[in-house]
Amino acid sequence: MKPTPLVALVVLALASLAAACGAVVGDACENSTDCGQNLVCETSLPDGYCTTRDCDLESCPDDSVCIEFRPDLSFCMASCASNGDCREGYVCVRDFGSHPFCNAVDAPE
């Protein structure tokens, strides 16, 4: 049975939506394959954290910001305006640098 044009259009639309639903900075992960091709899983944070290591101000994906924790340690972290922008177990940190970001509630300072 040959698919109708409507069925083909619906399948194409669903495939496009699935491709757009990839992991973003701040998502939970168990390993880097959970984060897609451009992100890695930082497992030192609770339930993992999809991120990019060794970032600079221009290299982080949309809705994330590069945070330098030490001169030799920087990560893209999810941007936020309030705690409600962060996933469970994370809070919007406002007093570390110039950009607020989602960090684990029990993260070391």
N, C-alpha and C positions, 0 to 999 in steps of 0.2 A: 504494500500500500504506500503510495507516494504522499509525503506530508503536504498539507495545504500551506499556502503562503502565510496564513495567520499563525499556524503552529510553528513554522520556521521562525517567524518574527518573535514569538513569545520565547522560544528556546534561545534565540540570540540575545534578547533582552535579559533573560535570567543569567546567561553566561557573563554578560557585561557587568551585572550587579555583583556576581560572585567574585569577579576579578577585582572590583573596586573595594571589596570588604577585607583587604589584607590587614595585617597587623600594623599598628601605629606605635610610636614611642609611648611608653608607659603601660602597654598591655602586659598581662601576665604571660608567663612562658615557663616551660620546663627545660627547653634547649633551644639553640639558635634556629633550628628548622621551624619552630613555632612562630618565628618573627619574620619569615620571608627572606628575600634575597639581600635586602639592603640594611637589615638590622641584626643585632646579636642579642642573645639572652644573657643578661647580667644576673647570675644566680645568687649573688651575695645579698640581694634584696628579697624580702618576703614574696613568695610565689613567683619569683623571677620578674624581670623588667626588660622589655624590649627597648633597645637603645642603640646608639652609635658611640663607640669609644674614640678618644683622641680627636674630638671635634674642635671647630673654631666657630666664631660668631656667624659665619655665612654657610656652614655646612650641614646644619640640622634640618630635618624635614619640617613641613608646615606644622603648626601647633606644638612646636617644641623649641627649646632654647638650650644653648651650650652652657653648661655650668662647669667651671673650673674648681674642683675640690682641693687640688694641690697643683703646684706648678707643672707636675708631670702626670696629672690625672684629670681628664675632663670627659664628660658624658653628655649626650643630648638627653634632656629630661622633659617630660610633658609640661607644657605651659598651663597656668591656671590663674583664675581670678579669685577663687574661693575654694574651700574644702570640697564643695559639691562638684567641682570639676575633676576631682581625683577619684580613683577607684578605691574600694573598701580597703582599709588598712594603710592608706596614704593620706597625707595632709598637704595643703598648699603652703609651702615655706616662703615667707616674704622677707625674712631678715638675713638672707645669705646672698649677697650680691645685688645686682640691680633688677633682676627678673624673677618673679615668683614662679615656682615649679613644684610639681608633685613629688614628694619624697616619703619614704616609709615613716610611719608614726614612731617607730623605735630605732630609726637610723642613728648611727653614731655621729656626733658633731665634730 
